[in-house]
Amino acid sequence: MLFQAALLGVVQGLTEFLPVSSSAHLILARAFFGWDTEQFGIAFDVACHMGTLLAVIFYFAPELLNMIRALPRAFRRGDDPAARQIWLLAAGTVPIVPAGLLFSRFEEATRTPVVAGIMLAVGGALLWMADRVGTRTRSEDGLTVAEAVGLGLAQAAALVPGVSRSGATMTLGLLLGLRRDAAARFSFLLGIPAMLAAAGYESLGVAREGLPAGSVPLFAVGAITAGVVGFLAVKYFLRYVGGHSLTSFAMYRFVLAAAVAIWALT
């Protein structure tokens, strides 16, 4: 069980920030290997999400501290990059609240391998197209509030397994002309409040239902593994996208979607 928890933690840590959908991988790992969905269900996902949330907060700690210091200046006129970033992230976070409330009614129906496989393929096609046609000339500092809201809507679409939070926001970011690394950075920062909200909401459900017996060590292993791997994924992915295309991630999504189709048919 501990090995399975560690493996799922590695999967979560890698796929939360890469544009390949962490939720799809967790669903498919359980389905392909027949792992215990009671021990490794929503509550375990929450633990892993907390690990990756702490990882991204730790990585971006200097920028987050700058934004906290800039809060008193957020309502003043002037060109303050940190204060402006606060407004952009706030605007991008707005769509996740109504989307989350609406999606909660359909969440269980979408957490299936078939849905994940379809959205992996669709998201891969859109990512591949955006990577080819995007001008990649802008930084995240040049985003408008309207564009930030659009990126928030793209992030909200990732509530469906297989879409991918980073994949959806990077796809739209590339179509808006952002550089790959700029699209990734804004995607990761925008994901922090969304991950906080999701973890808080899911934790309420876990608190009502209680934890499975003997699950605390499993959750601890999953969270720690996801956090360590997630930090490394953010660090090296940002370096990678600075000079490489995203085609390999799109191709990976196609291959995994094909594997899901074969699994479903057999």
N, C-alpha and C positions, 0 to 999 in steps of 0.2 A: 504493500500500500504506500509506504513512504517513497519508494522508487517511482511509482505512478504519480504521486503528488509532485515530486521533484521534476519529473518529465513534463507534466502539465504546466508547472511553473516556468520551465524553460520555454515552452511553446507560447505561453502568455507573454513573457518578457520580450521575446523576439517579435511576435506578431502584433503586439499592441501598437508599436511605432512604425513597423514596416508596412507598406501599403498592400497588405495581403489578408487582413481581417482576423483579429484574435478570436472573436466570438465564433467564427466559422471553424477555426482550427480546434477550439475546445470542443465544439459539438461533434466535429468529424473524428477527433481522437477517441471520444467516448464510443461513437457509433462503430468505427472500424475495429477497435480492440475490445469492445464489449465491456468496458469498465463500469464499475458500480455508479449509477447515476444518483443514488441516494447519498453516497459519500462524496462524490464529485459533481454535485449539482450547483444550483444558483449560489448557495452559501460559500462553496469553495471558489466559485468565480469571483465573488466579492472580495475574498481574501487575496486572491491573485491581483485583482484590480487595485487593491490598496497598496500592494507591493510596487506595481508599476507607477502608481500615482506618486508615491514617495520618491521613486527614482527620478521622475521628470522634474519634480519640485527641487530635488537636490541638484540636478544638473543645471537648471535655470535659476538657481538661488540668487546669484548676483543681479540678474535682470528683474526678478520678482522683488527683491529688496529695493531696487531703484524705483520701481512702480509704487511700492508702499510709501516710500519717502515723497514721491510726487503727488500723492493723493491730495494734500492741501492745495496744490497748484492746479488740480484738474479742472476747476471751475474758473480759472483766470484766463484772460486772453494772453496770447503769446505763443511762440514756437518752442514748446517744451516736448522733446521726443518721448520721454517717459510718460508724461501726462497724456499725450496723444495716443500712445499705445494702450493706456488704460481704457480710453473711449473706444478704440477699435476692438479690443477684447470684450468689452461690455456689450457692444453692438452685436458682435458675433455670437455671444452667449445667449442672447434673447430668444432665438428660435428654438433652442433645445428644451425650454420649459413646456410650451404648448405641445411640441412634438412628442416629448416624453409622456405627457399625460394622455395624449391620443393613442400612442403606440402601446401603452400598458394594457389596453384592451385586447390587443392582438399578439402580444409578446409570445405566448406559448405556441400559437399557431405557426409562428415564423422560425422557431428554434428547431428546425429539422434539417437533416443533411441535404435534402432536395432543394430547399430554399437557399441554403448556403451555397450549394454548387451553382445554381443559376446565377446568383448575384456575384459570385466569384468571376464567372465568365463575362457578365455584363460590365462589371467594374474594371476587369482587365482590359476589355476593348476600349472603354472610355479613357483609361489611364494611358494606354498605348497611343491613342489618337492625340490626346492633349500633349503628350511628350513630343510628338512629331510636329504639331502645328503651333505650339506656343512660341512666342518670341523670346522669352527668357531674358528680358532686359530690365525688369523692375525689381526693386527691393520691397520688403514688407512695409517700410516707412512711407511709401507712396500710396498705400491703399486708402481708399475713401471709406466713409462710414457705410455707404450703400454696399460696397464690395465686401466689407467685413460681415454685414448681415447675410449676403449671399453665401459667403464661406460658412457662416453659422448654419444656414439651411442645408448646405452640403454635409456638414458634420452631423446634423440631425438625421439625415438619411441613413447614416451608419448604424442607427438603432436596429436596422434589419441585418441579421447575420449574413456575412459575405460581402457587404458593401465596403467596410473598412473606414474608420474615422480619418486616418491619415491619407488613405487612398482617395477618398471623396474630396477632402479639402485640398489636397495637392493637385488633383485633376482640375478642379475649378481654378485654383491658383495659377496653374500653368496656362490655362485658357485666358486668364486675365493678364498674362504676360510676365508673371513673376519668375525669377530664377528658381531653379530646382531647390537650392539650399534655402532660399528665402521662403518658398512655399512650405518647405518642411518645418522650418523654425516657427512660422506663424501657426502652422497646424498643431505643433506640439504645445505651444503656449495656449492656443485656443482650447486644446483638449483638457487643460488643467481644471478650469471651472466645471466643464461638462463631466469630467471623471469624478470630481468632488460631489456634484449633484447626484450622479448615478450611484456612486458608492453609498451616499446617505440614504437615498430612496430604497435601494436594495437591502441595506442593512436593517431598515424598519421591518421589511418582510421577514428577514432572517430572525430578527428579535421576536417577532410574533410566533413564528413556527418553532423556534429553538434549533439547536445544533444537533446533528446526529451523534450518537454515543461514540466516544473515542475519536472525535474528529479534530480536536484542537491541535495535536501534533501534525496531522496532515495539513491543516490550514497554515500552520506556522512554516512548514517546509515549503509549501506552495508560494506563500507570500514572500519569503526571503529569497527563494530562487528567482521568482518573477522580478523582484526588485533589482537584484544584482545583474541579471541578464538584461533587464530593461534599460538600466543605466548604460551598459556597454552598447546596447543597440542604438540608443539615441546618439551617443558620442560618435560611433563609427559610421552610422548611417548619414549623419550630417556631413562628415568628411567625404563619404562616398559620392553623395549626390552633387557635391560641388564640381565634380569633373566627369560624371558618368550618366548615361541615360537610364530611364526607368524601364526599358524594354524587358530586362531580365525578370523584373517583378511581374510584369504583365504576362509574360510567357509562363511563369510559375503558376499564376492564377489559372491560366488555361489548362495546364497539365493537371492541376488539382481538381478543377471542375470536371475534366474528362474522367479522372479516377472516381469521382463521386457518381458520375453517370454509369460507369461500369459496375460499381458496387451496388447501385440501386437496381440495375437490370439483372444482376446475378444473385 
